[in-house]
């Protein structure tokens, strides 16, 4: 398997794919047509030296993924909003939009996106970091071992996270999102294994991928256990503060592992990637053919897969020639 550099996420009835600064969102509209939006996102840090620094690039990537994820989800959801029943209210909103200049509208949208991302981060920290910590405090009545408490806290965090993704998978709408998630992975796996991007080839490709965001989040949970096992302070308040302060560091280290995993077929790396791949059995589902078509449309809008696949075939051909001459 060869690294392509493209990644993406599932959205409501669609798929977003990103290649460097260019991204595309393909959505299957209620009338059956595929809506496609192609745009650019240059990120929160423009300086390439800073944004490519190890660990730091993981922090930037995580924040940017949240921001872009919210934006693309909002775009996809716009095709499924209920129609206004009150025509006067609809007309009023249209007039309000006309009053705003294009620049003001963009600024307003950016503020809304930023607020949504900030709220999402605070909520995630509260549920997956602070809550497990306070639950683990209860067990201090039964043991004085700080390392054991840290492990228990990590296991509680893992249980909450896995329980959450499993519980929401029972919702019909989320199940469809998970199917589009599968389509996204299968499209990337298809071309990274040197196959033409066709429905048939995508269908037989794996829906599991080592560079998945699900794997990233699981790695964050696991690495946090090791961080907190070896960082000990007596003050409960300071312990909580340290957990919050270390979140960017843990995210950055986790990103480096996912980045390495996506570029390596090393046996040890593959073994360490297994837990994330197992969890993807929950967060991805086998897609229908019309979902695969949406994923393909998104890939083709940002990536020249034909040239990429041809390069893989030429490399494979060269390797065969060398081995044959030996």
C-alpha positions as CSV (number, residue, x, y, z in Angstrom):
1,X,0.0,0.0,0.0
2,X,1.3,3.4,-0.9
3,X,0.5,6.7,0.9
4,X,-1.6,9.0,-1.1
5,X,-1.9,12.0,1.2
6,X,-5.6,12.4,0.9
7,X,-8.0,12.0,3.8
8,X,-11.6,12.8,4.6
9,X,-14.6,12.3,6.7
10,X,-18.3,11.3,6.4
11,X,-20.9,14.0,6.4
12,X,-24.7,13.9,6.3
13,X,-25.5,11.8,3.2
14,X,-22.1,12.5,1.8
15,X,-18.3,12.5,1.9
16,X,-15.6,15.2,2.3
17,X,-12.2,14.5,0.9
18,X,-9.1,16.7,1.4
19,X,-5.8,16.8,-0.5
20,X,-3.4,19.3,1.0
21,X,-5.2,22.7,1.0
22,X,-8.0,21.7,-1.4
23,X,-11.1,19.9,-0.3
24,X,-14.4,18.7,-1.8
25,X,-17.8,17.8,-0.3
26,X,-20.1,15.5,-2.3
27,X,-23.6,15.1,-1.0
28,X,-26.4,12.9,-2.3
29,X,-29.4,15.3,-2.4
30,X,-33.0,14.2,-1.7
31,X,-33.7,14.2,-5.5
32,X,-30.8,11.7,-6.1
33,X,-28.4,14.1,-7.7
34,X,-24.9,14.6,-6.3
35,X,-24.1,18.1,-5.1
36,X,-20.4,18.9,-5.2
37,X,-18.6,21.9,-3.6
38,X,-14.8,22.3,-4.0
39,X,-12.9,24.9,-2.0
40,X,-9.6,25.6,-0.2
41,X,-8.7,25.8,3.4
42,X,-5.2,27.0,4.2
43,X,-5.4,26.3,8.0
44,X,-5.0,28.3,11.1
45,X,-1.2,28.6,10.8
46,X,0.1,29.9,7.5
47,X,3.8,29.6,8.3
48,X,4.8,26.2,6.8
49,X,7.9,25.7,9.0
50,X,5.8,26.1,12.2
51,X,2.8,24.0,10.9
52,X,5.1,21.1,9.9
53,X,6.9,20.9,13.3
54,X,6.5,17.4,14.9
55,X,3.8,17.2,17.6
56,X,2.7,20.8,16.9
57,X,1.4,19.8,13.5
58,X,-0.8,17.3,15.2
59,X,-2.3,20.0,17.4
60,X,-3.0,22.2,14.4
61,X,-4.3,19.3,12.3
62,X,-6.8,18.4,15.1
63,X,-8.2,21.9,15.5
64,X,-8.4,22.4,11.7
65,X,-10.1,19.0,11.3
66,X,-12.8,20.1,13.8
67,X,-13.3,23.4,12.1
68,X,-13.5,21.9,8.6
69,X,-15.7,19.1,9.8
70,X,-18.3,21.4,11.3
71,X,-18.2,23.5,8.1
72,X,-18.7,20.5,5.8
73,X,-21.4,19.0,8.0
74,X,-23.3,22.3,8.0
75,X,-23.1,22.3,4.2
76,X,-24.4,18.8,3.9
77,X,-27.2,19.4,6.4
78,X,-28.4,22.4,4.4
79,X,-29.9,20.0,1.7
80,X,-32.1,18.3,4.3
81,X,-33.5,21.2,6.3
82,X,-37.3,21.3,6.6
83,X,-39.0,23.8,4.3
84,X,-40.2,27.0,5.9
85,X,-44.0,26.7,6.4
86,X,-44.3,30.4,7.2
87,X,-43.6,32.2,3.9
88,X,-43.4,35.6,5.7
89,X,-40.7,34.3,8.0
90,X,-38.8,32.9,5.0
91,X,-39.0,36.3,3.1
92,X,-37.8,38.1,6.3
93,X,-34.7,35.9,6.5
94,X,-33.9,36.4,2.8
95,X,-34.1,40.2,3.3
96,X,-31.8,40.0,6.3
97,X,-29.3,38.0,4.3
98,X,-29.4,40.7,1.5
99,X,-28.6,43.4,4.1
100,X,-25.3,41.6,5.0
101,X,-22.4,42.1,2.6
102,X,-20.5,39.0,1.4
103,X,-17.6,39.9,3.7
104,X,-19.9,40.3,6.7
105,X,-21.6,37.0,5.9
106,X,-18.3,35.2,5.8
107,X,-17.3,36.8,9.0
108,X,-20.6,35.8,10.6
109,X,-20.2,32.2,9.4
110,X,-16.6,32.0,10.6
111,X,-17.7,33.2,14.1
112,X,-20.5,30.6,14.2
113,X,-18.1,27.9,13.1
114,X,-15.5,29.0,15.7
115,X,-18.1,29.0,18.4
116,X,-19.3,25.5,17.5
117,X,-15.8,24.1,17.4
118,X,-15.0,25.7,20.8
119,X,-18.2,24.3,22.3
120,X,-17.4,20.9,20.8
121,X,-13.9,20.9,22.4
122,X,-15.2,22.0,25.8
123,X,-17.9,19.3,25.7
124,X,-15.5,16.6,24.6
125,X,-13.0,17.6,27.3
126,X,-15.7,17.5,30.0
127,X,-17.0,14.1,29.0
128,X,-13.8,12.3,28.1
129,X,-11.2,13.9,30.3
130,X,-12.8,15.6,33.4
131,X,-15.6,13.1,34.0
132,X,-13.2,10.0,34.0
133,X,-10.9,11.8,36.4
134,X,-13.6,12.5,39.0
135,X,-14.9,9.0,38.7
136,X,-11.4,7.7,39.3
137,X,-11.1,9.8,42.5
138,X,-13.8,7.6,44.1
139,X,-11.4,4.6,43.9
140,X,-8.7,6.4,45.9
141,X,-10.7,5.2,48.9
142,X,-9.6,1.6,48.1
143,X,-5.9,2.1,47.0
144,X,-3.0,4.4,47.5
145,X,-1.4,3.4,44.2
146,X,-1.3,6.5,42.0
147,X,-0.3,4.4,39.0
148,X,-3.3,2.1,39.5
149,X,-5.7,5.0,39.8
150,X,-4.2,6.4,36.6
151,X,-4.8,3.1,34.8
152,X,-8.4,2.9,36.1
153,X,-9.0,6.5,34.9
154,X,-7.8,5.5,31.5
155,X,-9.9,2.4,31.4
156,X,-13.0,4.5,32.4
157,X,-12.2,7.0,29.6
158,X,-11.9,4.2,27.1
159,X,-15.2,2.6,28.3
160,X,-17.0,6.0,28.0
161,X,-15.6,6.6,24.5
162,X,-16.3,3.1,23.1
163,X,-19.7,3.1,24.7
164,X,-20.5,6.4,23.1
165,X,-19.5,5.4,19.6
166,X,-21.4,2.1,20.0
167,X,-24.5,3.7,21.4
168,X,-24.8,6.3,18.6
169,X,-24.3,3.6,16.0
170,X,-27.8,2.4,16.9
171,X,-29.4,5.6,15.6
172,X,-30.5,5.3,11.9
173,X,-29.1,8.6,10.8
174,X,-25.7,7.9,12.4
175,X,-25.7,4.4,10.9
176,X,-25.9,6.0,7.5
177,X,-23.1,8.4,8.4
178,X,-21.0,5.3,9.3
179,X,-21.8,3.8,5.9
180,X,-20.5,6.9,4.2
181,X,-17.5,6.7,6.5
182,X,-17.0,3.2,5.1
183,X,-17.3,4.6,1.6
184,X,-14.6,7.2,2.3
185,X,-12.2,4.5,3.6
186,X,-12.9,2.1,0.7
187,X,-12.3,4.8,-1.9
188,X,-8.9,5.7,-0.3
189,X,-7.9,2.1,0.1
190,X,-8.9,1.4,-3.5
191,X,-6.5,3.9,-5.1
192,X,-3.7,3.3,-2.4
193,X,-3.6,-0.3,-3.5
194,X,-3.2,0.7,-7.1
195,X,-6.7,-0.1,-8.4
196,X,-8.8,2.0,-10.7
197,X,-11.5,4.1,-8.9
198,X,-14.6,2.2,-10.0
199,X,-17.6,1.1,-8.0
200,X,-16.6,-2.6,-8.4
201,X,-13.0,-2.0,-7.1
202,X,-14.1,0.2,-4.3
203,X,-16.8,-2.3,-3.2
204,X,-14.1,-5.0,-2.7
205,X,-11.7,-2.7,-0.9
206,X,-11.4,-2.7,2.9
207,X,-13.5,-0.2,4.9
208,X,-10.7,-0.1,7.6
209,X,-7.9,2.4,7.4
210,X,-4.9,3.1,9.7
211,X,-5.1,6.9,9.3
212,X,-8.7,7.1,10.4
213,X,-9.9,9.7,12.9
214,X,-11.4,6.9,15.0
215,X,-8.0,5.4,15.4
216,X,-6.5,8.8,16.3
217,X,-9.0,9.3,19.1
218,X,-8.4,5.8,20.5
219,X,-4.7,6.4,20.5
220,X,-5.2,9.7,22.4
221,X,-7.1,7.7,25.0
222,X,-4.4,5.0,25.3
223,X,-1.4,7.4,25.3
224,X,-3.1,9.6,28.0
225,X,-2.9,6.6,30.3
226,X,0.9,6.5,30.0
227,X,1.2,10.2,30.4
228,X,-0.8,10.3,33.6
229,X,0.8,7.2,35.1
230,X,4.2,8.9,35.3
231,X,3.1,12.5,36.1
232,X,2.2,12.7,39.8
233,X,1.2,15.7,41.9
234,X,-0.5,15.7,45.3
235,X,-3.0,18.5,44.6
236,X,-6.2,17.4,43.0
237,X,-6.7,20.8,41.4
238,X,-3.2,20.7,39.9
239,X,-3.8,17.2,38.7
240,X,-6.9,18.3,36.8
241,X,-5.1,21.3,35.4
242,X,-2.2,19.1,34.2
243,X,-4.8,16.9,32.4
244,X,-6.2,19.9,30.6
245,X,-2.7,21.4,29.8
246,X,-1.4,18.1,28.4
247,X,-4.3,17.5,26.0
248,X,-2.5,19.3,23.1
249,X,0.7,17.4,23.8
250,X,-1.1,14.0,23.9
251,X,-3.0,14.9,20.7
252,X,0.3,15.9,19.0
253,X,2.0,12.6,20.0
254,X,-1.0,10.6,18.9
255,X,-1.0,12.4,15.5
256,X,2.6,11.4,15.0
257,X,1.8,7.7,15.5
258,X,-1.2,7.9,13.1
259,X,1.0,9.7,10.6
260,X,3.7,7.0,10.9
261,X,1.1,4.2,10.6
262,X,-0.2,5.6,7.4
263,X,3.2,5.5,5.8
264,X,4.5,2.3,7.2
265,X,3.9,-1.4,6.8
266,X,6.2,-2.3,9.7
267,X,4.9,-5.4,11.6
268,X,5.1,-3.6,15.0
269,X,3.3,-0.5,13.7
270,X,0.6,-2.8,12.2
271,X,0.2,-4.6,15.5
272,X,-0.2,-1.3,17.4
273,X,-2.7,-0.1,14.8
274,X,-5.0,-3.2,15.5
275,X,-7.1,-1.7,18.3
276,X,-8.0,1.3,16.1
277,X,-8.9,-1.0,13.2
278,X,-11.0,-3.1,15.5
279,X,-12.9,-0.1,16.7
280,X,-13.6,0.9,13.1
281,X,-15.8,-2.2,12.8
282,X,-18.2,0.0,14.8
283,X,-17.6,3.4,13.2
284,X,-17.7,2.2,9.6
285,X,-20.3,0.1,7.8
286,X,-20.5,-1.4,4.4
287,X,-21.8,1.3,2.0
288,X,-24.3,1.0,-0.8
289,X,-23.2,1.6,-4.4
290,X,-24.8,5.0,-4.5
291,X,-22.8,6.0,-1.4
292,X,-19.6,4.7,-3.1
293,X,-20.4,7.0,-6.1
294,X,-20.6,10.0,-3.8
295,X,-17.2,9.1,-2.3
296,X,-15.7,8.7,-5.7
297,X,-17.0,12.1,-6.8
298,X,-15.4,13.7,-3.8
299,X,-12.0,12.0,-4.5
300,X,-12.0,12.9,-8.2
301,X,-12.6,16.6,-7.3
302,X,-9.4,16.9,-5.4
303,X,-7.1,14.1,-6.5
304,X,-5.7,12.9,-9.9
305,X,-6.1,9.2,-9.0
306,X,-5.3,8.0,-12.6
307,X,-1.8,9.5,-12.5
308,X,-1.3,8.2,-9.0
309,X,-2.4,4.7,-9.8
310,X,-0.2,4.7,-13.0
311,X,2.8,5.7,-10.8
312,X,2.1,2.7,-8.5
313,X,1.9,0.4,-11.5
314,X,5.1,1.7,-13.0
315,X,6.9,1.2,-9.6
316,X,5.5,-2.3,-9.3
317,X,6.6,-3.1,-12.9
318,X,10.1,-1.8,-12.2
319,X,10.4,-3.9,-9.1
320,X,9.3,-7.0,-11.0
321,X,11.9,-6.2,-13.7
322,X,14.7,-5.9,-11.1
323,X,13.7,-9.2,-9.4
324,X,13.4,-10.9,-12.7
325,X,16.9,-9.8,-13.8
326,X,18.3,-11.2,-10.6
